[in-house]
């Protein structure tokens, strides 16, 4: 016989999963467009002031390693689908920065090649799982360095330049939502810590954008 206490626990768990699913799909829906305002901001400004190219490459590495890790573990795709969408949009931002700064050099070319080779290896399960785990451990320091690079870039010019406040506010919300979904569905302390640190740093960048306001025009 099922006890009343067990029924209550089951009901609470179902409620948490329901909320978690709503948050997951809200994040995925948001990530269909979340970084496009940044691309539009670069094109409208005609420059990339306040943006860190190296920081965006580190973001790309985080998305690629994080997605591969979740894929290998067989996590529900609803818990990491946005990483795929964010990686694609980050690639567009990298392309825009490279174009406007005329930075299509050997370093960026090599980064593109390495990213594509790693993705093909991960999708085909050629890369051993222990390597995937080790690389996933790098997402936390990479995320920290990436966000600190962006914070420093805006601080140096004392302006948000071409940085999109909407993009960073939306990404901050996404991390906050993922803190909840990770606790409920994934229960991985490494993943949770990565989202927590990213949330704090994304919030700092969003507050910087609000503090500096719109870039001054001559």
C-alpha angles and dihedrals in degrees: 000000000000112000124230089242092056091050090052091050091048090049092050091048092050090050091050091049090049091053090043091053092049090051092046094053092043089055092046091049091048091049091060086078109006098113097035092087087060091054090047090049091054093048093047093048093043089218142067101231112161094017125117114214092190089051091055091050088054089050089053091052090051092052093046095046093042094049092047091050093050091045092052092048092050094237116172107277089230088070096058110015091107090063089065091050092045091049091054093049092044087055088056091051091049089050091050093048091047091049098048094041093041089230100146094136138142093275094056093041091052091048091054093049094047091048093052093045092050092049092051090048093049095047091050092045090237092131112080114248094238089061090050089052093050092048090049088057087061093060092082098055090038091053091049094049091044094052093042089052089054093046090050093047092056093041091054094057095033089226139086088235109180093346113126115230091196092056094051093044090052093047089050090054090049092055091047090052091047091055087063097042092048091053092049104037112015104030092193113146093202092054091044093051091050092053092045094053091044091050092054094047094043088052090053090052091048090051090048090054091051092045096049092040124190116350114261116250123216 
